[in-house]
Amino acid sequence: MGGVAGPLVITDALLVTQDAGRRVLRGDLRIENGRFTHVGPGAPRADAEVRDGHRFAAVPGFVNAHTHVAMAPLRGIADDRELAGFLEVLFAVDARRTETDVEAGARAGIAEMLRSGTTSFLDLYYFEDAVARAVDALGIRGFLGWAVLDPELTTQKGRPIDNARNFIGRWKGHARVEPLVAPQGVYVCGRETWLAARELAASTGTLCHYHLSETRREVHELERRTGRRPVVWLNEIGFLGPRQVAAHAVWLTGQEIDLLAGKNIGVAHCPSSNLKLASGGVAPVVELRSAGVTVGLGTDSVASNNSLSMLREMHVAGLVQKNQRWDASVLPAQHLLDLATVEGARLLGRPDLGSLEVGKQADFSLVRLDHPTLVPARPEAIVSHLAYSASEEAIDSVFVDGVPVVEDRALTRGDWTSIRTAAEAAAESLWAARPS
């Protein structure tokens, strides 16, 4: 990814730092070699490109902790179905996907994320080389998990665990692509597959990402087969361990929450997807965080959400928890922004992301303070506005490693018209394969 000609200084912006003190202040950002070297008033301007930031809030880039980004052409393809019916449609369509249309979908999904302020995302899919190429081209930061399941249940060519190993080997060491292994879930992965995924993650030093306890049916079917709930069973077979991120985690007992905390498992909370697919329960986010589990926020795919907006996801996450608990103080705006930034970064094992602090990677957005959804543009209200009211249209510019990837709402490393055209073309054959 090309850099700017030299240091960059953004002056007099409203800095939503997300530092340890969660400071919000007027000040400057200075960026050199992709990192913040000054955060606050009085940044040195010598030899730097200077941009006036007075009309903007500078906000850390959002971390989308669970996606299937290449599914962009499938938005709306299986609406208003519970998970089993939804998956029936998706499995039929997925069997026809090609690496070319996966890349077209990934480019469309990444464009949507960038323009809504997301600078890092954790993905779970196959043909992840195509997703990695889209990440490389458009300038986002991708943590890409190759989907692994039992060989007899896959439509992939070759053994999924071998595909994941080869994918990791091809992309490990890339500046903005972090490859990893991603067992799909207990409904398609047996003991051997789970343990092979764990061994691969350990031997390559990567994350391991998977679906966990998303529905009652998933939990009850495993109980019927093994006598154990998913978290307990995964612990008993020796799978659970650090550097793992479990998506959903809706149907958990207190014992399972304690196990996740004790094993240092992170959780990606996906409220919109769970609501739309009628998972029925509300993920125990408050209990997970109280137990010491790191919780991030994910959108899931546009087939089940149907949006990749982290602004929208923060809003939904807060409303659901408050309403379910009859307590308006639960998951306040500051905690919601934490889930989308610093806690999401911690989930990925990247403490150098998620806040505006000296030494950290310069991944951030400039948000228009004059946009109707951010009025009144007061420092004491900005976090609330981001969590509850801000529109994606308020995001003017987005930077990754201090390099603009969106300026004036336009992609700098891709043309939206061509990206959209390719995604629409991919959708033609996929929608034709949709079962009635």
C-alpha positions in Angstrom: 0.0 0.0 0.0 1.5 3.3 -1.0 2.2 5.9 1.6 1.8 9.7 1.7 4.8 11.8 0.6 5.8 12.5 4.2 4.4 13.1 7.6 0.7 14.1 7.9 -0.8 16.5 10.4 -4.6 16.9 10.9 -5.2 20.0 13.0 -7.9 21.0 15.4 -10.1 17.9 15.2 -12.3 16.6 17.9 -10.3 13.6 19.0 -12.2 10.6 20.3 -9.1 9.0 21.5 -10.4 5.8 23.1 -7.3 5.9 25.2 -7.2 4.5 28.8 -8.9 7.7 30.0 -11.4 7.7 27.1 -10.5 11.4 26.5 -12.3 13.5 24.0 -10.5 16.7 23.2 -9.7 19.3 20.6 -6.3 18.7 19.1 -4.0 17.5 16.4 -2.9 14.2 15.0 0.6 13.7 13.5 1.3 10.6 11.6 4.6 9.3 10.4 5.4 5.9 8.8 1.9 4.7 9.4 1.7 5.5 13.2 0.6 8.3 15.4 3.5 10.3 16.7 1.4 13.1 18.3 -2.1 13.1 19.7 -3.3 16.4 21.2 -2.8 20.1 20.9 0.3 21.5 19.3 1.5 18.9 16.9 4.7 19.9 15.1 4.0 20.8 11.5 7.5 21.1 10.0 7.9 19.0 6.8 4.3 17.7 7.1 1.3 17.8 4.9 -1.3 19.7 6.9 -5.1 19.2 6.8 -7.6 21.3 8.6 -9.7 19.0 10.9 -11.9 21.5 12.6 -15.1 20.3 11.0 -14.4 16.7 11.9 -14.2 14.2 14.7 -11.3 11.8 14.5 -12.5 8.3 15.5 -10.5 5.1 15.7 -11.3 2.7 12.9 -14.0 0.2 13.7 -13.1 -3.5 14.1 -15.8 -5.8 12.6 -15.2 -9.0 14.6 -17.2 -11.4 12.5 -18.1 -11.3 8.8 -18.4 -13.4 5.7 -17.6 -10.4 3.5 -17.6 -12.1 0.1 -21.4 -12.7 0.5 -22.2 -9.2 -0.6 -24.0 -10.4 -3.8 -26.3 -12.5 -1.5 -27.8 -9.6 0.3 -31.6 -10.4 0.6 -31.3 -13.9 -0.9 -32.7 -15.8 2.1 -34.6 -13.2 4.1 -37.3 -14.0 6.7 -36.2 -17.6 7.4 -35.0 -19.1 10.6 -31.4 -20.4 10.6 -32.1 -23.9 9.2 -34.0 -22.6 6.2 -31.5 -19.8 5.8 -28.6 -22.2 5.7 -30.5 -24.5 3.2 -30.5 -21.6 0.7 -27.0 -20.5 1.5 -25.5 -24.0 1.1 -27.3 -24.5 -2.3 -25.9 -21.2 -3.5 -22.4 -21.6 -2.0 -21.9 -24.9 -3.9 -22.0 -22.9 -7.1 -19.6 -20.1 -6.1 -16.3 -19.5 -8.0 -13.2 -17.8 -6.8 -13.9 -15.0 -9.3 -17.3 -14.2 -7.9 -16.0 -14.5 -4.3 -13.5 -11.8 -5.1 -16.2 -9.6 -6.7 -18.3 -10.0 -3.5 -15.3 -9.3 -1.2 -14.5 -6.1 -3.0 -18.1 -4.9 -2.7 -18.3 -5.9 1.0 -14.9 -4.2 1.7 -16.1 -1.0 -0.1 -19.2 -1.0 2.1 -17.1 -1.4 5.3 -14.6 1.2 4.4 -17.2 3.8 3.6 -18.8 3.1 7.0 -15.6 3.5 9.0 -14.4 -0.1 9.4 -10.7 -0.5 9.0 -10.2 -4.1 10.3 -12.4 -7.2 9.9 -12.3 -10.8 11.0 -13.7 -13.1 8.2 -14.8 -16.7 7.9 -15.2 -18.2 4.5 -13.5 -20.3 1.8 -11.6 -19.1 -1.4 -10.0 -16.7 1.1 -7.1 -16.0 -1.4 -9.7 -14.0 -3.4 -10.7 -12.1 -0.2 -7.0 -11.5 0.5 -6.5 -10.0 -3.0 -9.5 -7.7 -2.4 -8.0 -6.6 1.0 -4.6 -6.0 -0.6 -6.2 -3.9 -3.4 -8.6 -1.7 -1.4 -6.4 -1.0 1.6 -8.4 -2.4 4.5 -6.9 -4.7 7.2 -8.2 -8.3 6.9 -8.0 -11.2 9.4 -9.1 -14.0 7.1 -10.1 -17.4 8.3 -10.3 -20.3 5.9 -13.5 -22.3 6.7 -12.7 -25.8 7.9 -15.2 -28.6 8.3 -15.3 -32.4 8.1 -14.1 -33.5 4.6 -17.2 -35.5 3.8 -19.4 -32.5 4.4 -17.6 -29.9 2.3 -18.0 -28.6 -1.3 -14.3 -27.5 -1.2 -11.8 -29.2 -3.5 -9.3 -31.1 -1.3 -9.3 -31.4 2.5 -10.4 -28.2 4.1 -7.7 -28.3 6.8 -5.0 -28.7 4.1 -6.6 -25.8 2.2 -6.4 -23.6 5.4 -2.7 -24.6 5.9 -1.8 -23.7 2.4 -3.7 -20.4 2.6 -1.8 -19.5 5.8 1.5 -20.3 4.1 0.7 -18.1 1.1 -0.3 -15.0 3.0 1.5 -15.1 6.4 3.7 -12.0 6.8 1.6 -9.7 4.6 1.3 -6.2 6.1 -2.5 -6.1 6.1 -3.6 -9.7 5.7 -3.5 -12.0 8.7 -4.5 -15.5 7.6 -6.0 -18.0 10.1 -7.9 -21.2 10.4 -11.7 -21.1 11.0 -13.6 -24.3 12.0 -17.2 -23.8 11.0 -19.0 -25.1 14.0 -20.0 -28.2 16.0 -22.7 -29.1 13.5 -20.2 -29.8 10.7 -16.9 -30.4 12.6 -16.1 -33.5 14.5 -13.4 -34.0 17.2 -10.6 -34.7 14.7 -11.4 -31.5 12.7 -11.5 -29.3 15.8 -8.2 -30.6 17.1 -6.5 -30.4 13.7 -7.6 -26.7 13.5 -6.2 -26.1 17.0 -2.9 -27.7 16.1 -2.7 -25.7 12.9 -3.3 -22.4 14.7 -0.7 -23.3 17.3 1.9 -24.3 14.8 1.5 -21.3 12.6 0.9 -18.8 15.4 -2.4 -17.6 14.1 -5.9 -16.9 15.5 -8.6 -19.5 15.4 -12.2 -18.3 14.6 -15.4 -20.3 14.8 -19.2 -20.2 15.3 -20.4 -21.2 18.8 -23.8 -21.7 20.4 -25.6 -19.6 17.9 -29.0 -21.4 18.3 -30.8 -23.7 20.7 -31.0 -26.3 18.0 -27.2 -26.4 17.6 -26.8 -26.8 21.3 -29.5 -29.4 21.8 -28.3 -31.5 18.8 -24.8 -31.7 20.2 -26.2 -32.5 23.7 -28.2 -35.4 22.1 -25.1 -36.8 20.4 -22.5 -36.2 23.1 -24.3 -35.5 26.4 -22.5 -32.1 26.5 -23.2 -28.5 25.6 -20.8 -27.0 23.0 -18.4 -25.1 25.3 -18.1 -28.0 27.7 -17.6 -30.5 24.9 -14.9 -28.4 23.2 -13.1 -28.1 26.5 -13.3 -31.8 27.2 -11.8 -32.7 23.8 -8.9 -30.3 24.5 -9.8 -27.7 21.9 -10.3 -24.5 23.9 -7.4 -22.2 24.4 -6.0 -18.7 23.9 -6.0 -16.8 20.6 -9.5 -18.0 19.8 -12.6 -15.9 18.8 -16.0 -17.5 19.0 -18.8 -15.8 17.1 -22.3 -15.4 18.5 -22.2 -17.3 21.9 -25.9 -16.7 22.5 -26.9 -19.9 24.3 -24.5 -20.1 27.2 -24.8 -21.3 30.8 -22.9 -19.7 33.7 -20.6 -22.7 33.6 -19.8 -22.1 30.0 -19.2 -18.4 30.5 -16.7 -19.3 33.2 -15.0 -21.8 30.9 -14.6 -19.2 28.2 -13.2 -16.7 30.6 -10.8 -19.3 32.1 -9.5 -20.3 28.7 -9.2 -16.7 27.5 -11.6 -17.1 24.6 -12.8 -13.9 22.9 -16.4 -13.5 21.7 -17.8 -11.6 18.7 -21.3 -10.4 19.5 -23.6 -10.2 16.4 -26.9 -8.8 17.6 -28.5 -7.9 14.2 -27.9 -11.3 12.7 -29.1 -13.1 15.8 -32.3 -11.0 15.9 -33.1 -11.3 12.2 -32.5 -15.1 12.2 -34.7 -15.4 15.4 -32.0 -17.1 17.4 -34.4 -16.4 20.3 -32.1 -15.6 23.1 -30.0 -12.5 23.9 -26.3 -13.1 24.1 -25.1 -12.7 27.7 -22.8 -9.8 26.9 -23.0 -8.3 30.3 -22.1 -11.6 32.1 -19.3 -12.3 29.6 -17.7 -9.0 30.2 -18.2 -9.2 33.9 -16.4 -12.6 33.9 -13.5 -11.1 32.0 -14.2 -12.3 28.5 -13.1 -9.8 25.8 -16.2 -9.1 23.7 -16.1 -7.4 20.2 -18.9 -6.6 17.8 -19.5 -8.2 14.5 -22.1 -7.7 11.7 -22.1 -11.3 10.3 -22.9 -11.4 6.6 -25.2 -9.2 4.6 -27.3 -12.3 3.9 -28.2 -12.3 7.6 -27.9 -8.8 8.8 -28.3 -7.2 6.0 -25.7 -4.5 6.6 -22.0 -4.3 7.3 -22.3 -1.0 9.3 -20.7 -1.0 12.7 -22.5 2.2 13.6 -25.8 0.4 13.1 -24.5 -2.6 15.0 -23.5 -0.5 18.1 -27.0 1.0 18.1 -28.7 -2.4 18.0 -26.4 -4.0 20.5 -27.2 -1.3 23.1 -31.0 -1.3 22.5 -31.3 -5.1 22.8 -29.4 -5.4 26.1 -31.2 -2.5 27.7 -34.6 -3.7 26.7 -34.0 -7.3 27.6 -32.8 -6.4 31.1 -35.2 -3.5 31.7 -32.2 -1.4 32.6 -31.4 1.7 30.5 -27.9 1.9 32.1 -26.7 -1.4 30.7 -24.1 -1.2 27.9 -23.9 2.6 27.8 -22.6 4.4 24.7 -19.0 4.4 25.9 -19.1 0.6 26.3 -20.6 0.2 22.8 -17.9 2.3 21.2 -15.3 0.2 23.2 -16.8 -3.0 21.7 -16.3 -1.6 18.2 -12.8 -0.3 18.7 -10.4 -1.1 21.5 -12.1 -4.4 22.6 -12.3 -5.5 19.0 -8.6 -4.9 18.6 -7.9 -6.8 21.8 -10.0 -9.7 20.4 -7.7 -9.8 17.4 -4.6 -9.8 19.5 -3.7 -6.3 18.1 -3.2 -3.8 21.0 -1.6 -1.5 18.4 -5.1 -0.9 16.9 -8.4 0.6 18.2 -7.4 4.0 19.7 -5.7 7.3 18.8 -2.5 7.0 20.8 1.1 7.7 20.1 2.8 4.6 18.7 -0.3 3.0 17.5 -1.2 2.3 13.9 -3.0 5.2 12.3 -6.3 3.6 11.4 -9.1 6.1 11.9 -12.0 8.0 10.3 -12.9 11.7 10.0 -16.5 12.1 10.8 -18.4 15.3 9.7 -19.6 17.2 12.8 -22.0 19.3 10.6 -23.9 16.2 9.5 -27.5 16.3 10.8 -27.0 13.0 12.8 -24.2 14.5 14.8 -25.9 17.8 15.9 -25.3 19.2 18.5 -21.6 18.6 17.9 -20.6 18.9 21.5 -17.6 17.0 22.9 -19.7 15.5 25.7 -22.2 14.1 23.2 -19.9 12.7 20.5 -19.7 9.2 21.9 -23.4 9.0 22.3 -23.9 10.2 18.8 -21.6 7.6 17.4 -23.3 4.8 19.3 -26.9 5.9 18.8 -27.5 8.3 15.9 -24.6 8.8 13.5 -25.2 7.9 9.8 -22.6 6.2 7.6 -23.0 9.3 5.3 -21.3 11.4 8.1 -18.0 9.5 7.5 -16.0 11.7 5.2 -12.5 10.1 5.1 -11.0 6.9 6.3 -7.3 6.1 6.9 -5.4 2.8 7.3 -1.7 3.1 8.3 -2.2 6.8 7.9 -3.0 6.5 4.2 -6.4 7.7 3.0 -8.5 4.8 1.6 -11.7 6.9 1.5 -11.7 10.6 0.8 -14.8 12.8 0.4 -16.8 9.5 0.7 -15.1 8.0 -2.4 -12.7 5.0 -2.4 -9.1 6.0 -3.3 -8.0 2.6 -4.3 -11.0 1.3 -6.3 -13.8 2.5 -8.4 -17.3 1.9 -6.9 -19.0 1.7 -10.3 -16.8 -1.2 -11.5 -16.9 -2.9 -8.1 -20.7 -2.7 -8.1 -21.0 -3.9 -11.7 -18.8 -7.0 -11.0 -20.9 -7.8 -7.8 -24.1 -7.5 -9.8 -22.8 -9.8 -12.4 -21.8 -12.4 -9.8 -25.3 -12.2 -8.3 -27.0 -13.2 -11.5 -25.9 -16.9 -11.4 -26.1 -17.1 -7.6 -29.6 -15.9 -7.4 -30.6 -18.2 -10.3 -29.4 -21.1 -8.1 -31.6 -20.1 -5.2 -34.0 -22.9 -4.2 -37.7 -21.9 -4.2 
